[in-house]
Amino acid sequence: MARIKLTKTELKAQTDALKRFQRFLPMLQLKKQQLQGEIAGIVAKAEAVTARENAVRKSLESWVGLFATDETLLGGLVTVKSVKTSSANIAGVEIPVFDGIETEVKPVDLWATPAWVDDAVAALTDVLALQCERAVLERQRELVSMELRMTSQRVNLFEKVKIPDCRENIRVIKIAIGDEQTAAVTRGKIAKSRGAGEEDAA
């Protein structure tokens, strides 16, 4: 603990600091709860996206064998050109929000390719979109988790260091000031009694 001045000015400074920390702590605790709730929500959304992707993949099982007949056709059939996102603010954290993807479909000869290629394009596009959406949700979780770590550190700093330190400093200063006042009163009485003794002697 840093050495403090045992003065009334320092007592006021420590008292003001304690009030400030006690005022900010509930706000930090509320923010921590909000961030924890947001992370839980993001995780739930990511799990829902994974479930949707699994459902799409399961729906393909009935004709997925067709894919194996011409792997060269499917290789790079659909690629992601760009992921479209906007931004939102969650408890003071700027996060990306998934808006969709822009894909590029490899040119194919419609006369020379099987009819199911159109279905393959749609299914692959769905899967890619869901994978990209999950990646954006993962980025959201990372950003909110970083903010949660910093907020938790601040809460711990206030709860376990700043507020206890201020309280201890105030206690020490009050004792020192009380001792000083007692000593001053004692000195005053001694001086007064000496003065009275000198008058009697005169």
C-alpha positions as CSV (number, residue, x, y, z in Angstrom):
1,M,0.0,0.0,0.0
2,A,1.3,3.4,-0.9
3,R,2.2,5.7,1.9
4,I,-0.6,8.3,2.6
5,K,-0.6,11.7,4.2
6,L,-2.4,11.6,7.6
7,T,-4.2,14.9,7.0
8,K,-7.8,16.1,6.7
9,T,-7.2,17.0,3.0
10,E,-6.1,13.4,2.3
11,L,-9.1,12.1,4.3
12,K,-11.4,14.1,2.1
13,A,-9.6,12.8,-1.0
14,Q,-9.9,9.2,0.1
15,T,-13.6,9.6,1.1
16,D,-14.4,11.1,-2.3
17,A,-12.5,8.3,-4.0
18,L,-14.4,5.7,-2.0
19,K,-17.7,7.3,-3.0
20,R,-16.7,7.3,-6.6
21,F,-15.6,3.7,-6.6
22,Q,-18.9,2.7,-4.8
23,R,-20.9,4.6,-7.4
24,F,-19.1,3.0,-10.4
25,L,-19.0,-0.6,-9.1
26,P,-22.7,-1.3,-9.5
27,M,-22.5,0.0,-13.1
28,L,-19.6,-2.3,-13.8
29,Q,-21.3,-5.3,-12.2
30,L,-24.4,-4.6,-14.3
31,K,-22.3,-4.4,-17.5
32,K,-20.6,-7.7,-16.5
33,Q,-24.0,-9.3,-16.2
34,Q,-25.1,-7.9,-19.5
35,L,-22.0,-9.2,-21.3
36,Q,-22.4,-12.6,-19.7
37,G,-26.0,-12.7,-21.0
38,E,-25.0,-11.6,-24.5
39,I,-22.3,-14.3,-24.6
40,A,-24.9,-16.9,-23.7
41,G,-27.2,-15.5,-26.4
42,I,-24.4,-15.6,-29.0
43,V,-23.5,-19.2,-28.1
44,A,-27.2,-20.2,-28.4
45,K,-27.4,-18.6,-31.9
46,A,-24.2,-20.4,-33.0
47,E,-25.7,-23.7,-31.8
48,A,-28.9,-23.0,-33.7
49,V,-26.9,-22.2,-36.9
50,T,-24.9,-25.5,-36.4
51,A,-28.2,-27.3,-36.0
52,R,-29.6,-25.7,-39.2
53,E,-26.4,-26.7,-41.1
54,N,-26.7,-30.3,-39.9
55,A,-30.3,-30.3,-41.0
56,V,-29.3,-29.1,-44.5
57,R,-26.6,-31.7,-44.7
58,K,-29.0,-34.4,-43.5
59,S,-31.5,-33.5,-46.2
60,L,-28.7,-34.1,-48.8
61,E,-28.1,-37.6,-47.7
62,S,-30.7,-39.0,-50.0
63,W,-28.8,-37.9,-53.1
64,V,-25.3,-37.2,-51.7
65,G,-24.1,-40.4,-53.5
66,L,-24.6,-38.4,-56.8
67,F,-21.9,-36.0,-55.6
68,A,-19.4,-38.8,-55.5
69,T,-20.0,-39.7,-59.2
70,D,-18.4,-36.5,-60.3
71,E,-16.1,-34.9,-57.7
72,T,-14.4,-32.7,-60.3
73,L,-17.7,-31.1,-61.1
74,L,-18.4,-30.3,-57.4
75,G,-14.8,-29.0,-56.6
76,G,-15.1,-25.2,-56.3
77,L,-18.7,-25.3,-57.7
78,V,-19.7,-22.6,-55.3
79,T,-17.3,-20.2,-53.6
80,V,-17.8,-17.3,-51.3
81,K,-16.9,-14.0,-52.9
82,S,-17.7,-11.8,-49.8
83,V,-19.4,-12.0,-46.5
84,K,-21.8,-9.1,-45.9
85,T,-21.9,-7.7,-42.4
86,S,-23.2,-4.6,-40.6
87,S,-22.3,-3.5,-37.2
88,A,-24.1,-3.3,-33.9
89,N,-23.3,-2.2,-30.4
90,I,-23.7,-4.5,-27.4
91,A,-23.0,-3.1,-24.0
92,G,-20.5,-0.7,-25.5
93,V,-18.8,-3.3,-27.8
94,E,-18.9,-2.9,-31.5
95,I,-19.6,-6.2,-33.1
96,P,-20.2,-7.5,-36.7
97,V,-23.7,-8.7,-37.6
98,F,-24.1,-11.3,-40.4
99,D,-26.2,-10.0,-43.3
100,G,-25.5,-12.7,-45.9
101,I,-22.9,-13.8,-48.4
102,E,-22.1,-13.2,-52.1
103,T,-21.2,-16.3,-53.9
104,E,-19.7,-17.2,-57.2
105,V,-20.9,-20.3,-59.1
106,K,-18.5,-22.0,-61.4
107,P,-19.8,-21.9,-65.0
108,V,-21.1,-25.3,-66.0
109,D,-22.5,-26.6,-69.3
110,L,-26.2,-27.1,-68.5
111,W,-26.5,-29.5,-71.3
112,A,-23.6,-31.6,-70.2
113,T,-24.2,-31.7,-66.5
114,P,-26.8,-33.6,-64.5
115,A,-30.1,-31.9,-63.5
116,W,-29.2,-32.2,-59.8
117,V,-26.4,-29.6,-60.2
118,D,-28.9,-26.8,-59.5
119,D,-29.9,-28.5,-56.3
120,A,-26.2,-28.9,-55.4
121,V,-25.6,-25.2,-55.9
122,A,-28.5,-24.3,-53.7
123,A,-27.5,-26.7,-51.0
124,L,-23.8,-25.7,-51.1
125,T,-24.8,-22.1,-50.9
126,D,-26.9,-22.8,-47.8
127,V,-24.1,-24.6,-46.1
128,L,-21.5,-21.9,-46.9
129,A,-23.9,-19.2,-45.7
130,L,-24.4,-21.0,-42.4
131,Q,-20.7,-21.6,-42.0
132,C,-20.0,-17.9,-42.6
133,E,-22.8,-16.9,-40.2
134,R,-21.3,-19.1,-37.5
135,A,-17.8,-17.6,-38.1
136,V,-19.3,-14.1,-37.6
137,L,-21.0,-15.3,-34.4
138,E,-17.7,-16.7,-33.2
139,R,-16.1,-13.3,-33.8
140,Q,-18.9,-11.6,-31.8
141,R,-18.3,-14.0,-29.0
142,E,-14.5,-13.2,-29.1
143,L,-15.1,-9.5,-28.9
144,V,-17.7,-9.6,-26.2
145,S,-15.6,-12.1,-24.2
146,M,-12.6,-9.7,-24.4
147,E,-14.8,-6.9,-23.0
148,L,-16.1,-9.2,-20.3
149,R,-12.6,-10.1,-19.2
150,M,-11.7,-6.4,-19.0
151,T,-14.9,-5.6,-17.1
152,S,-14.4,-8.5,-14.7
153,Q,-10.8,-7.2,-14.0
154,R,-12.2,-3.8,-13.2
155,V,-14.9,-5.2,-11.0
156,N,-12.3,-7.3,-9.1
157,L,-10.0,-4.2,-8.9
158,F,-12.7,-2.1,-7.3
159,E,-14.1,-4.9,-5.0
160,K,-10.8,-6.4,-3.9
161,V,-8.3,-3.5,-4.1
162,K,-9.6,0.1,-4.5
163,I,-12.6,0.0,-2.1
164,P,-10.8,-1.9,0.6
165,D,-7.7,0.3,0.3
166,C,-9.8,3.5,0.6
167,R,-11.6,2.1,3.6
168,E,-8.3,1.2,5.3
169,N,-6.7,4.6,4.4
170,I,-9.7,6.4,5.8
171,R,-9.6,4.3,9.0
172,V,-5.8,5.0,9.4
173,I,-6.2,8.7,8.7
174,K,-9.1,9.0,11.2
175,I,-7.1,7.3,13.9
176,A,-4.1,9.5,13.2
177,I,-6.3,12.7,13.2
178,G,-8.0,11.5,16.4
179,D,-4.7,10.8,18.1
180,E,-3.4,14.3,16.9
181,Q,-6.5,16.0,18.3
182,T,-6.2,14.1,21.6
183,A,-2.5,15.1,21.8
184,A,-3.4,18.7,21.1
185,V,-6.0,18.7,23.8
186,T,-3.6,17.1,26.2
187,R,-0.9,19.7,25.3
188,G,-3.4,22.5,25.8
189,K,-4.3,21.2,29.2
190,I,-0.7,20.9,30.2
191,A,0.0,24.4,29.0
192,K,-3.0,25.7,30.8
193,S,-2.0,24.0,34.0
194,R,1.5,25.3,33.7
195,G,0.2,28.8,33.1
196,A,-2.0,28.5,36.2
197,G,0.9,27.2,38.2
198,E,3.1,30.1,37.1
199,E,0.4,32.6,38.1
200,D,0.1,31.0,41.5
201,A,3.9,31.1,42.0
202,A,3.8,34.8,41.1
